[in-house]
Amino acid sequence: MKISTEFSKYAKEYAVLNQIQNQVVQKLLSLYKKEGKNILDLGCGSGALCKNIEWDYEHFTGVDFAPGMLELHPKADNIESIYGNFNDKTLFEHLLANHYDVIFSASALQWSENLERTFTYIKSLQTPVALAIFTANTFKTLNETAGLQSLLQSAEQIERLQKKYFDAHFEVVHYKLEFESVRDMFSYIKRSGVSGSRQVLSFKETKKLMYTYPLNYLEFEVAFIVE
Ligand SMILES: C[S@@+](CC[C@H](N)C(=O)[O-])C[C@H]1O[C@@H](n2cnc3c(N)ncnc32)[C@H](O)[C@@H]1O
């Protein structure tokens, strides 16, 4: 398992809402050395991946289950964004009718109800993958300080699982996002949508955590799986 570290300094809340996701997209595209003409993006969100592709492609299909995200996705004759749920086999049965050169997914599959099941669905499309998945070490110190268990799978679990389905380069990257104030940091956690913890803290507990959290940055860990 290759381990890399990247660092973002002095993040301001609004500007950084998607900063880590954007870095993940950049990293994923840098690991993907080809120029697939027909592209599928699972959990496409508002189109970070689509917006960052620099080669000429024929068709881009973004899939997401959040209509509000699909509305924000770029649209063009060769770009479609469709409703679909990657927990649902029928999505993949529908996708089988098309040919794709690559299946991307950035910062989304950590929310799969059952990652192994989603991997089997992805595998059924018989297409090379380029996936980036947040792991359990995301918000590691925060979860430890609060006594919370991450809902996400560890890098080791994801590595074992991906080996069963793909013949891929596997790399784990650590990101740190530094904040000027604890208030900015907690506001970011609430808004970013990358939190891997159950929302079980009361207002009082959250306040206590804000005083006891020992770092001025948040930790993220992302597993990259690229064929
Ligand atoms: C953190 S965002 C990442 C968006 C985009 N890929 C990016 O890199 O900026 C995660 C996205 O996954 C979508 N998502 C989560 N679970 C999903 C599911 N079961 N099926 C389809 N999309 C899902 C969310 O709606 C959200 O748009």
The ligand as an SDF file (V2000), in Angstrom:
LIG
                    3D

 27 29  0  0  0  0  0  0  0  0999 V2000
  -18.9500   14.3310   -1.3100 C   0  0  0  0  0  0  0  0  0  0  0  0
  -19.9750   14.3340   -2.7530 S   0  0  0  0  0  0  0  0  0  0  0  0
  -18.7770   14.1490   -4.0650 C   0  0  0  0  0  0  0  0  0  0  0  0
  -19.2950   14.6770   -5.3500 C   0  0  0  0  0  0  0  0  0  0  0  0
  -18.3130   14.6460   -6.5310 C   0  0  0  0  0  0  0  0  0  0  0  0
  -18.0360   13.2740   -6.9690 N   0  0  0  0  0  0  0  0  0  0  0  0
  -17.0250   15.3620   -6.1970 C   0  0  0  0  0  0  0  0  0  0  0  0
  -15.9600   14.7310   -6.2820 O   0  0  0  0  0  0  0  0  0  0  0  0
  -17.0750   16.5560   -5.8600 O   0  0  0  0  0  0  0  0  0  0  0  0
  -20.7540   12.7400   -2.6900 C   0  0  0  0  0  0  0  0  0  0  0  0
  -21.8640   12.5680   -3.7260 C   0  0  0  0  0  0  0  0  0  0  0  0
  -22.2860   11.2130   -3.7280 O   0  0  0  0  0  0  0  0  0  0  0  0
  -23.6900   11.1830   -3.8950 C   0  0  0  0  0  0  0  0  0  0  0  0
  -24.1780    9.9040   -3.3810 N   0  0  0  0  0  0  0  0  0  0  0  0
  -24.1140    9.4300   -2.1170 C   0  0  0  0  0  0  0  0  0  0  0  0
  -24.6860    8.2240   -2.0340 N   0  0  0  0  0  0  0  0  0  0  0  0
  -25.1300    7.9130   -3.2840 C   0  0  0  0  0  0  0  0  0  0  0  0
  -25.8080    6.7920   -3.8410 C   0  0  0  0  0  0  0  0  0  0  0  0
  -26.1640    5.7570   -3.0780 N   0  0  0  0  0  0  0  0  0  0  0  0
  -26.0790    6.7890   -5.1640 N   0  0  0  0  0  0  0  0  0  0  0  0
  -25.7310    7.8620   -5.9440 C   0  0  0  0  0  0  0  0  0  0  0  0
  -25.1020    8.9580   -5.4710 N   0  0  0  0  0  0  0  0  0  0  0  0
  -24.7990    8.9810   -4.1580 C   0  0  0  0  0  0  0  0  0  0  0  0
  -24.1650   12.3920   -3.1090 C   0  0  0  0  0  0  0  0  0  0  0  0
  -25.4700   12.7960   -3.5030 O   0  0  0  0  0  0  0  0  0  0  0  0
  -23.0920   13.4160   -3.4450 C   0  0  0  0  0  0  0  0  0  0  0  0
  -23.4260   14.1780   -4.5780 O   0  0  0  0  0  0  0  0  0  0  0  0
  1  2  1  0
  2  3  1  0
  2 10  1  0
  3  4  1  0
  4  5  1  0
  5  6  1  0
  5  7  1  0
  7  8  2  0
  7  9  1  0
 10 11  1  0
 11 12  1  0
 11 26  1  0
 12 13  1  0
 13 14  1  0
 13 24  1  0
 14 15  1  0
 14 23  1  0
 15 16  2  0
 16 17  1  0
 17 18  1  0
 17 23  2  0
 18 19  1  0
 18 20  2  0
 20 21  1  0
 21 22  2  0
 22 23  1  0
 24 25  1  0
 24 26  1  0
 26 27  1  0
M  CHG  2   2   1   9  -1
M  END
$$$$
